[in-house]
Structures are given as structure tokens and as C-alpha cells.
Amino acid sequence: MPRAGILGIGYSAMPFAEQLVADGWTVWATTRREDKASSLRSFGIEPHLWTAPDPLPPSLIQKTDLFVISLAPTDDGCPALMAISEEEVPRGSQCLYLSSSGVYGDYDGAWIDEDALCVPTTGRGRRRLAAERAWQGVAERAGMQLTLCRLAGIYGPGRNALASLRGGTRGARSGLSQRVIKSGQIFNRIHRDDIVAGLLALAGHERAPLIVNFADDFPSPPQDVITYAASLLGISPPPAVPFDEADLSPMARSFYADNKRLRNNRLKSLLGGALRYPTYREGLSSLVQMEKG
């Protein structure tokens, strides 16, 4: 029975772990909280209470076939690198590192694929790129098969433009429910279900690519998404606000630093040719239907 270990079991990694369990994998995951540990057990996931930079038990690392890293790097690097001794990593094991498309930087709206040069413009992007390179070094030395999963803007149940327009979410509080206008600005997005499907396709893959863009087919201006979400809710869209006048948190404002269109041919190849939610329209419409039951 294959064994997977997930460091950082959050919004996208949790449903992935649940599906691995359903598919017959043994899955362990780290958490800092005892209440979260109890919840993980209820899903058939073996919890390990862990706080960086404490090392994880060598016996745990030695028995793991697939490592999934879903932790944001700090100024000190990727916390998972502090927990895993590369000398204990089994040769031939696999690692999926959940990174960000922010590593590419700004391409002034141009189309790019996984071969594009990475010149990140934000501190978050630079930390992600440093973490990617550190994991590449570990993989080369330990004989591990690594895939860097570069995620575009993630949305899905409870985290989407519909919820932001209703208010009370982290996105709404950061200002992302506004219809912010910045000329020429384009974003890709990716529905959580398509992230999970892509990760499942990579798990156990004998020739997994080094880099995969997890992005939809339809990079779009952010104001278009808000307008469409408002139409689904049957409300008027919020008034247009110029980017320079928008009330955005520093984090939300940093999303506008980069402008690019991501090609996703590798992801679609892994998925057999198509995403479940190729654009935000299908994704948001599905979320509305889900709410209706």
C-alpha cells in the first residue's frame, strides 16, 4: 500500500488527502493543533503534531513514497526542509511541491509556459522561487522525483468571488470584493477541484514533469469575475474603482504586481485533455448550484 505524507494540510491539500485515502493510500499529515489532529483521524489520516523547525521522525520519512509540501516559505526558507532530513528520504520517492505562479514575475500580459524565465517581482514570489530551488537540490541529491506545481489564483467552496461579494470573508476584508480596474490587468485562476485532479494524476506518475502550471484556460481581468459573480447572485456589481484609489490590503494589492497569461498544456495533458472548470464562469456557476443543493 503506497504511503503519502502531507506537510501543510490546508485548503487544497485536504481534499487531495481524502481522495488518496479513498484510493487506498496510507496518508499522514502534519498539524500544529490537537483539535485538527482529531479531525484528521476522522478522515482516516494519520496526524503528526509538528511545529517547524522540529525534525520529523526518521522512521516516518523512511516509509513515505510521496511527499506533498503545502507550506508557505518564510524568510528562513521552506519549513518542510527543516523537518525532513534528505539522508532519510527514500531513493525513488516522489515530491509534489505546491508553489505559486508568482515565481514568474511580470510579463506585461504575454502568454508564458513552464519554460519561461522566473524573475519574481514580489517578496512572496522570491521566497517561493528560493524554496523551489532548495527542493530541486534536495531532489537531485536524494534521488527524489520532484514536481513543482505552480498554482494560479485558487478559488472554490468558501473561497470565491461569490463569497467575497456577500462579505465576511478574508477576501472581502482585504478588498477583493471591489470591482477594481487596472488597465490591461489579467489573472489566471484555478478551481480547487482541478488542483486536486492534477495532483492525483501526478501521484505515482513514473515520468512526472518537473514543472506544471496549475491554471485555467481563460486568464481574465479581475473586474469581469466580480461582475459575473454579481450576475449569478442577482445583484448589481459594485461600482468600478480605479486601482490607485482602491482600498486593498498590502497582500491584495501585491496580486496586481504581475500581469501574465499562463499556458496550461501540461496540466491538461495530465488530465486527459480538459479541466473540469476551464473558466471562472463554469467554476462560479457550479458553486451556485452546489449551494442550491
C-alpha positions in Angstrom: 0.0 0.0 0.0 1.6 3.4 -1.0 2.2 5.9 1.7 1.9 9.7 1.4 3.0 12.4 3.8 1.5 15.9 3.6 3.2 18.8 5.3 0.7 21.7 5.5 -2.8 20.1 5.1 -4.9 23.2 4.2 -7.5 24.3 1.6 -6.2 22.3 -1.4 -4.2 19.6 0.3 -7.1 18.3 2.5 -9.4 17.1 -0.3 -6.4 15.7 -2.1 -5.5 13.7 1.1 -9.1 12.5 1.4 -9.1 11.2 -2.1 -5.8 9.4 -1.6 -7.3 7.6 1.4 -10.3 6.7 -0.7 -7.9 5.3 -3.4 -6.2 3.0 -0.9 -3.2 5.1 0.2 -2.0 5.4 3.7 -1.7 9.1 4.4 -0.1 11.0 7.3 -0.1 14.8 7.7 1.3 17.4 10.0 -0.6 19.8 12.1 0.1 22.1 15.0 -3.2 21.7 16.7 -4.7 18.8 18.6 -8.2 19.6 17.5 -7.1 19.5 13.9 -5.4 16.1 14.7 -8.7 14.7 15.8 -10.4 15.9 12.7 -7.7 14.3 10.5 -8.2 11.0 12.3 -11.9 11.1 11.4 -10.9 11.2 7.8 -8.6 8.3 8.1 -5.5 10.5 8.0 -2.7 9.8 10.5 -1.9 13.1 12.2 1.6 14.2 13.4 1.8 17.2 15.7 4.7 19.3 14.4 6.0 22.8 14.6 8.9 24.0 12.5 11.8 23.8 12.8 11.5 20.5 14.7 12.5 17.4 12.7 10.0 14.7 11.9 10.9 11.2 13.0 13.3 9.5 10.6 11.1 6.3 10.7 8.2 8.3 9.3 10.3 9.8 6.4 11.9 6.5 5.5 8.5 4.8 4.9 7.0 7.6 2.7 6.6 7.2 -1.0 5.0 10.6 -1.8 5.8 13.9 0.0 3.4 16.8 -0.6 4.6 20.2 0.5 1.9 22.7 1.0 3.6 25.3 3.3 4.4 28.9 2.6 8.1 29.7 2.8 9.4 32.2 5.3 12.4 34.4 5.2 14.3 31.4 6.6 13.2 29.1 3.8 10.7 26.3 3.4 9.7 25.0 6.9 9.4 21.5 5.5 13.1 21.5 4.6 13.8 21.9 8.3 11.6 18.8 9.1 12.9 16.4 6.6 16.4 15.0 6.6 17.4 14.3 3.0 19.5 11.4 4.2 16.3 9.7 5.3 14.4 10.3 2.1 13.9 7.0 0.2 15.5 7.0 -3.2 12.8 6.9 -5.9 10.2 8.6 -3.8 8.2 11.5 -5.1 7.6 15.1 -4.0 4.9 17.5 -5.1 5.8 21.0 -4.1 2.8 23.3 -4.2 4.3 26.6 -5.4 2.9 29.7 -7.0 2.8 31.2 -10.4 4.1 34.4 -8.7 7.6 33.0 -9.3 7.4 34.0 -12.9 7.1 37.7 -12.2 5.6 40.3 -14.7 5.3 39.5 -18.4 3.1 42.5 -19.3 0.1 40.3 -20.2 2.1 37.9 -22.5 1.4 34.2 -22.7 4.1 32.1 -21.0 4.6 28.4 -20.3 6.7 26.4 -17.8 9.9 27.3 -19.7 9.6 31.0 -19.0 12.4 32.7 -17.1 11.5 33.3 -13.4 12.0 36.9 -12.4 9.7 37.4 -9.4 8.7 40.9 -8.5 7.3 40.4 -5.0 8.8 39.2 -1.8 6.4 36.2 -1.8 7.5 35.3 -5.3 11.2 35.5 -4.4 10.7 33.3 -1.3 8.8 30.7 -3.4 11.5 30.6 -6.1 14.2 30.1 -3.4 12.1 27.3 -1.9 11.7 25.7 -5.3 15.4 25.8 -5.9 16.1 24.3 -2.5 13.8 21.4 -3.2 15.4 20.8 -6.5 18.7 20.5 -4.7 17.3 18.0 -2.3 15.6 16.0 -5.0 18.9 15.8 -7.0 20.9 14.7 -4.0 18.3 12.3 -2.6 17.2 10.7 -5.9 13.7 12.0 -5.5 11.3 12.8 -8.3 10.1 16.3 -7.9 7.3 18.3 -9.5 6.9 22.0 -8.9 3.1 22.7 -9.0 2.9 26.4 -9.8 -0.6 27.4 -8.8 -2.6 30.4 -10.1 -5.2 32.1 -8.0 -7.1 29.4 -6.1 -10.9 29.5 -5.7 -13.5 27.0 -4.8 -16.1 26.3 -2.0 -16.0 29.1 0.6 -13.2 31.0 -1.2 -14.5 32.7 -4.3 -15.9 35.9 -5.7 -19.5 35.0 -4.7 -18.5 34.7 -1.0 -16.5 37.9 -1.2 -19.5 39.8 -2.5 -21.5 38.5 0.4 -18.9 39.9 2.8 -17.3 38.5 5.9 -14.6 36.5 4.1 -10.8 37.1 4.2 -11.0 38.2 0.5 -13.7 40.7 1.2 -11.8 42.1 4.2 -8.7 42.5 2.0 -10.7 44.4 -0.6 -11.1 41.8 -3.2 -14.9 42.2 -3.4 -14.4 45.6 -5.1 -14.6 45.9 -8.9 -11.0 47.2 -9.2 -10.0 48.5 -12.6 -6.3 48.4 -13.6 -5.9 48.8 -17.4 -4.7 45.6 -19.1 -4.5 43.5 -15.9 -5.0 39.8 -16.4 -5.1 36.9 -14.0 -5.4 33.1 -14.3 -7.3 31.2 -11.7 -7.7 27.5 -10.9 -10.6 25.8 -9.2 -9.7 23.6 -6.2 -11.2 20.5 -7.8 -8.9 20.9 -10.8 -5.9 21.2 -8.4 -6.9 18.0 -6.7 -7.4 16.2 -10.0 -4.0 17.4 -11.2 -2.3 16.2 -8.0 -4.0 12.9 -8.2 -2.7 12.5 -11.8 0.8 13.3 -10.7 0.7 10.9 -7.6 2.7 7.8 -8.5 3.4 9.1 -12.0 6.6 7.4 -13.2 7.6 10.3 -15.5 6.0 13.3 -13.9 7.2 16.7 -15.4 9.5 18.9 -13.3 7.1 21.9 -13.6 3.4 22.1 -14.1 1.3 25.3 -14.3 -2.0 24.8 -12.5 -4.1 27.4 -14.3 -7.4 27.7 -16.2 -7.9 28.2 -19.9 -9.2 31.8 -19.6 -7.0 34.4 -18.0 -9.3 37.4 -17.3 -9.5 40.9 -15.8 -10.5 40.6 -12.1 -13.4 43.0 -12.6 -15.0 40.6 -15.1 -15.1 37.9 -12.4 -16.8 40.2 -9.9 -19.3 41.3 -12.5 -20.2 37.7 -13.4 -20.4 36.7 -9.7 -22.8 39.6 -9.1 -25.0 38.4 -12.0 -25.2 34.9 -10.5 -26.3 36.4 -7.2 -28.9 38.6 -8.9 -27.3 41.8 -7.6 -25.8 44.9 -9.2 -22.0 44.7 -9.4 -20.1 47.1 -7.1 -19.0 50.4 -8.6 -15.8 50.4 -10.6 -12.8 51.7 -8.6 -9.5 52.7 -10.2 -6.7 50.6 -8.9 -4.8 53.6 -7.4 -7.9 54.5 -5.4 -9.0 51.0 -4.3 -9.0 50.1 -0.6 -6.8 47.0 -0.8 -4.7 45.2 1.8 -1.0 45.1 1.0 -1.4 41.4 0.2 -4.3 42.0 -2.2 -2.5 45.0 -3.8 0.5 42.8 -4.5 -1.6 40.5 -6.6 -1.7 43.3 -9.2 2.1 43.5 -9.4 2.3 40.8 -12.1 0.4 40.6 -15.4 0.7 37.4 -17.5 -1.3 34.7 -19.2 -0.3 31.1 -18.2 -0.4 28.2 -20.6 -1.7 25.0 -19.1 -1.0 22.4 -21.7 0.9 20.1 -19.3 -1.8 20.1 -16.8 -4.5 19.3 -19.4 -2.3 16.5 -20.7 -2.2 15.0 -17.3 -5.9 15.3 -17.0 -6.6 13.7 -20.4 -7.2 16.9 -22.3 -9.6 19.2 -20.3 -10.2 20.8 -17.0 -13.4 20.3 -15.1 -13.7 24.1 -14.8 -11.9 25.7 -17.8 -13.0 29.2 -16.9 -14.3 31.1 -13.9 -17.8 31.0 -15.4 -18.1 27.2 -15.1 -16.5 27.3 -11.7 -18.7 30.0 -10.2 -21.8 28.6 -11.8 -21.1 25.2 -10.2 -20.6 26.8 -6.8 -24.0 28.5 -7.0 -25.6 25.2 -8.0 -23.8 23.5 -5.1 -25.3 26.0 -2.7 -28.8 25.3 -4.0 -28.3 21.6 -3.3 
